[in-house]
Amino acid sequence: MALENHNKARKKKGLLALLYKHKIDIIFAIFCLFLAYQYNYHISLMKVPIHDGAYYLLNAHDWLTNNLLSEFYRPPLISWIIAGIWSITGESWVIVKGLQAAFTVSAGIILYILLRKHKGAMFAFGVTGLTMISGPLFFFSTQIGTEGLSLFFVVLTLCLLKSQKESHWFLAGITIGLTFASRYPIILQSLVIFLVESLVVKKPRHIIKTLSGMLLVIIIVVLVVYLKVGAFQTALGKDTALTLLFSPFYLINSIDIWGLAFLLVPIALLHERTYSDKFNYSFIAWFIVSLLFWSANSSNFQFRFTIQYTPAVYFLSVLAIENIMKDGITINNTILFWRNSIISHIKYFKHRYKYDILGRWPE
C-alpha cells in the first residue's frame, strides 16, 4: 500500500514537472484556441465578401467551369484551392469563408515551433503572439484573400531554410514558388530569406536544390495561367511603378500598424548583440528589404502590404528587449561597434580593389 502511494506521488510529481516544463507551450495552445474562436466569431459576421474576395471566388468558378478568368492578373493559388474544395462540396462561398484564417493560424504555429527551437519558448510566444494579434493581419485573415496564405508560405520557407537537410531546401524552393502563386510580389521576401540563408550555409548543392524546386513551380504556374487566358500579368500597371524616392508612409504610420513595439526595432538594429547570432540575419534583411520595397511604390500604400513581414518586425522588437535585459543599452559600445564595423569594411574594399577610398587608416 505504501509502495503504491509512493508510485502515485511520483507519477503526480512527474506530471506536474512536465506541465511546468511546457507551461509556455500550453499557454500558446490555449492562445491558438482563443484565436480560432475569435476568427470563427468575426468570420460568421461576414455577409458578403470584400471586392478582392469576390473576384477570387469568380476566378475559382471560372477555373472550375473552364471559362475565361474574370481578372487574370490575380494570383491563382487561392482560387485553385477554392475550386478544389468546391469540386467536392459544390459551389458555396460560405464553405471557404474561414480558409485564409486557417492558413494564418497555421503560419503562427510554424513560426512558434521554429523560434522555440532556436530562441526558447518565451521568445517564440512573444513574437508569435504579437504577430497573430496584429490588427491588419487579423482583419484581412477574416476575409477571402491572399494575405494569410502568402504569409503561411513565407514562414514555411523560412522554417525549411533554417534546416540543414538538403531535402528541406528543395521543399523550400517549392514553397517559394507557391509564395509566388499565392501573391506575386511577396516572392521577393522569400527570395531575400533564401539569399541570406544561402550566404550563411554556403552549400552549393542546397542552393541548387532550392532553385530547381522554385523554378519548377513558377514555370508551371505561369504556363497554366498563360494557357488559360493567353497572357500572364502580375499586377495592374498603376501598381507596378517604383521610385527611388522612398515614401515615409509606413514609418509615419508604424505605430498604427505595429503598435508601440515598433519603437524597439531601431534599438535592435543598432545593438551589437543583434549581429552576433547568424540566426537573426534573415529577419533583419526580411524587414529592411520589405520596408524599402513597399516604400518605393510611387502611389499605392496600404497597411495590408506590411502583413507578410510583420513577424520580422516583432522578432526585432522582442530581440531588442532580450538584448537590453542581457547587455543593457550601452551607447558608447554601440557607437564603437559601428565605427569599427565601417572601418573594417572600408579596409576590406581598399584591399580588395586596391583603391584608397578615404586615405590611409592607422594600423
N, C-alpha and C positions, 0 to 999 in steps of 0.2 A: 504493500500500500504506500509506504513511504517512498519507494523507488518510483512508483507510478506518478505520485505527486511531484517528485523531483523532475521526472521527464516532462511532465506537463508544464512545469515552471520554466524549464529550459526552452521548450518549444515556444512558449509565450514570449520569453525574453528575446529569443531569436527573431520572432516575427516583429516585435517592436523595434529591434535593431534594424531589421530590413526596411521597415516603413520609415524609420528616421533617416536611414541612408538615402532613400529615394523620395524624401519629402518634397523636393522641388519638382521631381517628375510627376508626383501625384497632384501637386498644385497645378502644374501645366496641363495635365489631363483634365482636371476639373475646369480649368480655364477654356480648353478647347470645347468641352461640352456646353459651357455657358455661351461661348461664341457661336456655336452651331444653333443653339436655341434662339439667340438674338437674330442671326441670319434668317432662320425659319420664320420668325415673327415679322420682320420687316419685309421679307420677300412675299409673305402672304398678303401684305397690304397693297402690293403692286397690281393694278387693274389692267394696265396696258404697258407694253414695252416702250422704252425710250426710242428716239429716232434711229440711232445706230443699231439697237437691238432688233428693231423691226426689219431692217434691211438684212441683217444676218439670218433672220428667220426666213425672209423671202429667198435669199440665196440658198438656204438649206432646202427649201421647197423646189427651187429650180434644179439643184443637183439631184434631187430625188426623182424628179419628173423629166429630167433631161431637157429642160428649157434653157434659153439664154439667161445668164445671170442678170439680176436687177441692177447691181452695182459691182462690176467685175474687178474694180481696183481694191476691194476689201479683202483682207487676208482670209484664206479659205478654211483654215483648220476648224474654227468654231462651228462653221456651217456644216462641215463634213461630220463632225461629232454629232450635231443635232440631227442631221439626215440619217446617220447610223442608228440613233435612238428611235427616230420616227419610223424607220423601216421595220422595227419590231413592235412598237407600241401604237403606231398610227400618228398622224399629224395633230399635235396639240401643243401650243406654246406653253401651257401651264406645266406640262411634264418637265420642261427644261428650264424652268424659272430659276431653280437652285443650282444649275450646272456650274456657273462660274464661282459661286461661293464654295463649292466642293473643292475646286482647284486651289482657291485661296487658302482654305484651311489646310489642305494637303501641303502647300508650299510652306506654311508656317511650321508644320510638323517636321518636314525635311530640314528646314533651317535650324530648328531646335536641336535635332539629332546631330547635325554637323557641328554646331557651335558647342554643344555639350561635350562632344568628344575632344575638341581642341581647346576650349576655353573654360569648361566647367558648367554645371547646371545653372547656377545663379546668373552668370553672364549670358548664357543662352536664353534663359527665361526673360531677362531684361530686354534683350534685342528683339526676340520674337514677340513678346507681349506688346511692346511699343509699336512694332510693325503692324500687328494684327488689329490694333485699335486705332490705327491711323485713319483720320476722317475720310480723305479721298479714297483710300483703299477699301474701307468698309462700305461706303456708299456705292461705288461702282461695282463692287462684288455682289451687290444685291440686284444688279441689272444684268441683262443679257448682253455681254460684250466680250472684250479680249484682254482686259487689264489683268484679271486674276489668272487667266490661262497663260498669258505670256510670262507673268511673274513666276508661275509654277515651273516653267521650263528654264528660266534664267537661274532660279535657285537650284533646280535639279542639275543643271550644267555645272554650277559651282561645286556642288556636292561630289559629282563624279570626277571632276578635275582635281579635287583635293585628294583623291585616291591615287595610289602608286601603281594600281593594276592597269596593264595595257588594255584589257578588255573594257574597263570602265572608261578609258579615254576614247575608245571607239564609240561607246554609247553616248559619251558627251558630245561627239560630233553629230550624232543623230538628234540629240536634244537641242543643239544649236540650230540645226536645220528646222526642227519643229518650232523653235522660237521664232524663226523667220516666217513659218507658215501661220503662226498664231497672231503675230503683229509685226509687220515688216521691219520698221526702224529699230525695234528692240534687239534685233540680232547684233547691233553694234555693242550692246552691253555684254552679251555672251562672248563676243569676239574679244573684247577687252580683257575679260576674265581669262579666256583661253590664252591670249598673248602673254599675260603676266605669269600665269602658271607654267607656260612653256619656257619662259626665261628663267623661272625658278628651278624647274626639274631638269631642264637641258637633256631631254631624252628624245632623239630624233624619231625613233620608232613610235613612241607615244603620240608625237605631233602628227606624223603621217597618218596614223590610225584615225585621229580626230578629224583631220582634213578630209580623209576619204569618206567617213561617215557623214560629215556635214555636206559635202558636195553632192553625194548621192541623194540625200533628202531634198536639197534645194533644187537640183535638176528635175527631180520627179514632180515637185510642187509647181515649178514654172511650166513644165511640159503639160501637165494635166490642165492647168488653167488656160494655157495657150491653145491647146487642142479643143477646149470647151468653147472659147469665145473668139479665138483668132487673134488675140493680143494679150499682152501682160503689162500691167501698170501697178505700181506700188502705192500711189497716193495721187490726190488731186494736185495739179500744177501749182496752185497757190500755196500749198503746204510744204513744198519742197525747196523753196527759196531760202538759202542760207547766207549769212553775212558774217564778216569778221568783227563787226561792231556788236559785241555781245550785249544782250539785253539784261538789265538788272532785275527783271520781273521776279525771278524765283528767289533771289536774295532778299528783295524788298518784302516779299510775301512768305518768307521762310517760316516765320513764327506761325502764321495762319495755316501753313501746310503741315509742318512737322512739330509745331509747338516749341516751347522754350528749350527743349532738348537740343535743338539745332545750335544754340549758343555754345554748346560744348564741342562742336565739330572743329572749329579753329584751334581749340586747345589741344585736341588730339593730333591735328595735322602739324602743329608746331612742337609737340613734345618729343624729345629724343627717344624715349622708350617705345614709341609707336613703331619705329623703324628697326627695332632690334628683333622683331619676330616676323619672319617672311610670310607667315600665315595672313598677316594684315595687309599685305601688298595689293591683293586683288580687290579688297574692299576700298582701299584708298583710290586706286585707279578707276574702279567702278563708279565711285561717287564723282570724282573730278571730271572724267570724260563725259559722263552722262549729263552733268550740270552744264558743261560747256556746250555740248551738242544741242540741247534743247534751248539754251540761251542764244544760240547762233541763228535760230529761226527768225526770219525777218518780220513775221506778223502773227503767227499762231502760238499763243501762250495759254496753257491750261493747267490747272492743278493736277489733273489726272495723268499728265505726262511725267510726273515725278514718282508715280506709284512703283514702277519696276526697280528703281534704285533707292527706294525708301529703306530697305534692310541695310544698305551701306551707310546711310545717314545715321541710323540708330546704332549700328555697330560702332561707328566712330564716337558717338555720344557716350555709350557705355564704356568704351575703351578709354575715353578721357577721364571718366570717373575712376576707373581702375588705376590709371597712371597716377592720378592725383593721390589716391589712397596709398599707393606703394612708394611713390617717389616725391610727392608734393609738386608744387609749381615752383620750379627754380628758374627764374628769368635769366640769370647770368649763365647758367649751364646751357639753357636752350639757345641763347644767342651765340655762345661759344660753339655749340654743336653745329648750328647752321653756318657759322663763319668757316669752321674747319671743313665742313662738307663742301661748301662752294669753292674754297681754295683747293681742296684735293681734286675736284672735278676740273678746275682750270689747269692745274698741273698735269692732269691726265691728258687733256686735249693738247696742251703745249708739247708734251712728249709724243703724243700720237701723231700730230700733224706738223710737228717741228715749227710751230708758229708762236711767236711771242705775243700773247694777247694783251696783257696788262703789265708789261715789264717783267723784271726778274723778281721772284719771290725769295726771301731769305730761307735758306735750308734750315 
